[in-house]
Amino acid sequence: MAADNPIAPKLVKGALVEMSERFLGPVPNVIIFRMNPSQVTRSFEAWKPEDAGDGEAEGRSQAAERTASGAQPGDPTETISLSLILDATDALEMPESNPIQVVSGVADRLSALELLMFPQEDSLLGQLLTAAASAFGGSVNFSVAEARRGSVPITLFVWGINRIVPVRVTSFEVDEQEFSPILYPHRVKVSLGMRVLTQGELEAHPNEIAREIAKISYTFTKKQREVWGAANLANTVESVLGMLPS
């Protein structure tokens, strides 16, 4: 196998990082792609002025003027879709090193992916510390960053160093293919649809730490796009020169 070849290039694995407080306070929940998807589909939708209501002729006029002048107050909406294969076969061959997978197959990773669609509730750590404080008659004061109930956590889609963007999972479809004797899935295919969050959307998120990390990631990826776009100028000059008669 290529993995046994000492001169084989190191495989960079993709991941989804949930910037959540639902489990143990403000600790990222990293879902690493053990098998990178063979295809990632991206699409962009250009900004469109909002339709003005009836009687708002001035608003419609301003929107039309912006469109005609090519003005675009925000970045286009980017969507990403991919399919992941989760497989516990390798782990089951070494049961002593993978006790969780022996019992539950890929249920842990599948559940972590599913939770990306669910709003947060009180963190488990917060609940435990609150119970402990109550047991001591409320004499112990704990300071725990609680997840805001009802908020969906920011998730980072990490696809190498060139693409780290904050996303909201918008669609989720799972195909469970193989099962253990007690019906935990051993192999599943998960199809994810994601929308990249813009700077404006990030400003309103209640988790300050996650918000700042997401904004830095978005800006970093956008700057890389601009740098590589500028690098294409060299190709453009070469192409133009090649078109000129010799």
C-alpha positions in Angstrom: 0.0 0.0 0.0 1.1 3.6 -0.6 0.9 4.3 3.1 3.7 1.9 3.7 6.0 3.6 1.2 8.5 5.7 3.1 8.8 8.1 0.2 5.1 8.5 -0.4 3.8 12.1 0.1 2.1 12.8 3.4 -1.7 12.9 3.1 -3.3 16.1 4.4 -6.7 15.2 5.8 -9.7 17.5 5.6 -11.8 18.2 8.7 -14.8 19.9 10.1 -14.2 21.8 13.3 -17.3 22.7 15.4 -16.6 25.8 17.5 -19.0 24.7 20.1 -19.6 24.7 23.9 -22.2 21.9 23.9 -19.8 19.3 25.4 -17.0 20.5 27.7 -17.2 24.3 27.5 -15.3 26.2 24.8 -13.4 23.3 23.3 -13.4 22.7 19.5 -14.9 19.3 18.4 -12.7 18.2 15.5 -14.2 15.7 13.0 -11.2 14.5 10.8 -11.9 13.0 7.4 -10.2 9.6 7.7 -10.9 9.3 3.9 -10.9 12.6 2.0 -13.8 12.9 -0.4 -12.8 12.4 -4.0 -14.8 15.4 -5.1 -15.8 18.8 -3.6 -18.3 20.9 -5.5 -18.4 24.7 -5.0 -20.8 27.3 -6.4 -21.2 31.1 -6.1 -24.3 33.2 -6.3 -23.8 36.8 -7.1 -25.3 39.5 -4.8 -28.8 40.6 -5.8 -30.5 43.7 -4.5 -33.5 43.0 -2.3 -36.9 43.6 -3.9 -38.4 46.9 -2.6 -42.0 46.8 -1.3 -45.0 48.4 -3.1 -44.8 52.1 -3.1 -41.1 52.2 -2.3 -40.1 53.7 -5.7 -37.0 55.3 -4.2 -35.7 52.0 -2.8 -36.3 50.3 -6.1 -34.5 53.2 -7.9 -31.5 52.9 -5.6 -31.3 49.2 -6.1 -31.5 49.5 -9.9 -28.8 52.2 -9.8 -26.5 49.9 -7.8 -27.0 47.0 -10.1 -26.4 49.2 -13.2 -23.2 50.6 -11.8 -21.8 47.1 -10.9 -21.8 47.9 -7.1 -21.9 44.9 -4.9 -22.0 45.7 -1.1 -21.1 42.2 0.0 -19.3 39.0 -1.1 -21.2 36.4 -3.2 -22.8 33.5 -1.4 -20.6 30.4 -1.7 -21.9 26.9 -1.2 -19.9 23.7 -0.8 -21.1 20.1 -1.2 -19.2 16.9 -0.6 -19.8 13.2 0.3 -17.9 11.5 3.1 -17.4 7.8 3.7 -17.2 6.7 7.3 -15.9 3.2 7.7 -15.0 1.3 10.9 -13.4 -1.7 9.1 -9.8 -0.8 9.9 -10.6 -0.1 13.5 -12.3 -3.4 13.9 -9.2 -5.2 12.9 -7.4 -3.8 16.0 -10.1 -4.1 18.7 -7.7 -3.6 21.6 -6.8 -0.1 20.3 -10.3 1.0 19.2 -12.8 0.0 21.9 -15.4 2.7 21.0 -15.5 1.6 17.4 -15.8 -2.1 18.4 -19.0 -1.3 20.3 -20.5 1.5 18.2 -18.9 1.3 14.7 -18.9 4.9 13.3 -21.8 6.1 15.5 -19.5 8.6 17.3 -18.3 10.3 14.1 -21.8 10.2 12.6 -23.4 11.7 15.7 -20.8 14.5 15.7 -21.7 15.3 12.1 -25.4 15.2 12.8 -25.0 17.6 15.7 -23.7 20.2 13.3 -27.4 20.7 12.3 -28.7 21.0 15.8 -28.9 24.1 18.1 -26.9 24.0 21.2 -28.3 23.4 24.7 -26.5 23.9 28.0 -23.0 22.4 28.0 -22.5 19.1 29.8 -19.6 20.6 31.8 -21.8 23.5 32.9 -24.5 21.1 34.0 -22.1 19.0 36.0 -20.5 22.0 37.7 -23.9 23.5 38.5 -24.9 20.2 40.1 -21.7 20.1 42.1 -22.2 23.6 43.3 -25.8 22.7 44.4 -24.4 19.7 46.3 -22.2 22.0 48.3 -25.1 24.2 49.2 -24.2 26.8 46.6 -21.0 27.8 48.5 -18.7 27.2 45.5 -18.7 29.6 42.6 -17.8 28.3 39.2 -17.2 30.4 36.1 -18.1 28.4 33.1 -18.7 29.7 29.5 -22.1 28.5 28.7 -23.4 27.9 25.2 -26.3 30.2 24.3 -29.3 27.9 24.1 -30.8 27.8 20.6 -27.7 29.0 18.7 -26.1 26.9 16.0 -22.4 26.7 16.5 -19.9 28.0 13.9 -18.2 25.3 12.0 -14.9 25.6 10.1 -14.5 23.6 6.9 -10.7 22.8 6.7 -9.5 21.7 3.3 -5.7 22.1 3.5 -4.0 25.3 4.2 -5.5 27.0 1.2 -9.2 26.8 2.3 -10.4 27.3 5.9 -13.8 28.9 5.9 -16.6 29.2 8.4 -19.7 27.4 7.3 -23.3 26.5 8.2 -24.4 23.0 7.4 -27.6 23.4 5.3 -28.3 19.9 4.2 -27.4 16.4 5.5 -28.2 13.0 4.0 -26.9 9.7 5.3 -26.8 6.3 3.7 -26.1 3.6 6.3 -24.8 0.5 4.5 -23.4 -2.0 7.0 -24.3 -2.7 10.6 -23.1 -4.5 13.7 -25.2 -7.3 15.3 -26.8 -4.7 17.6 -27.4 -2.4 14.6 -24.8 0.3 15.0 -23.6 1.4 11.6 -20.1 0.2 10.5 -20.1 2.0 7.1 -22.0 5.1 6.0 -22.0 7.7 3.3 -22.8 11.2 4.4 -23.7 13.9 1.8 -23.2 17.4 3.2 -24.3 20.8 1.9 -22.7 23.9 3.4 -23.0 27.6 3.0 -19.9 29.8 3.7 -20.7 32.5 6.3 -19.8 36.0 5.4 -18.2 38.6 7.6 -21.6 40.3 8.1 -23.2 37.1 9.3 -20.4 36.3 11.7 -20.7 39.7 13.5 -24.0 38.6 15.0 -22.9 35.3 16.4 -22.9 35.2 20.2 -19.7 33.1 20.7 -17.0 35.8 20.7 -14.0 33.4 20.5 -15.5 31.4 17.7 -16.6 34.5 15.9 -13.0 36.0 15.9 -11.4 32.7 14.8 -14.0 32.4 12.0 -13.4 36.0 10.8 -9.7 35.4 10.7 -10.1 32.2 8.7 -12.5 33.8 6.2 -10.1 36.7 5.7 -7.1 34.4 5.4 -8.8 32.3 2.7 -10.0 35.3 0.8 -6.6 36.9 0.8 -5.1 33.7 -0.7 -7.7 33.8 -3.4 -6.7 37.4 -4.2 -3.0 36.4 -4.2 -3.5 33.5 -6.6 -5.7 35.7 -8.8 -2.9 38.2 -9.0 -0.5 35.5 -9.9 -2.6 34.7 -13.0 -1.5 38.1 -14.4 1.8 36.5 -15.4 -0.2 33.9 -17.4 -2.3 36.6 -19.0 0.7 38.5 -20.2 2.3 35.4 -21.6 -1.0 34.5 -23.4 -1.4 37.9 -24.9 2.2 37.8 -26.2 1.5 34.4 -27.7 -1.4 35.8 -29.6 0.6 38.5 -31.3 2.0 37.8 -34.7 5.7 36.9 -34.7 
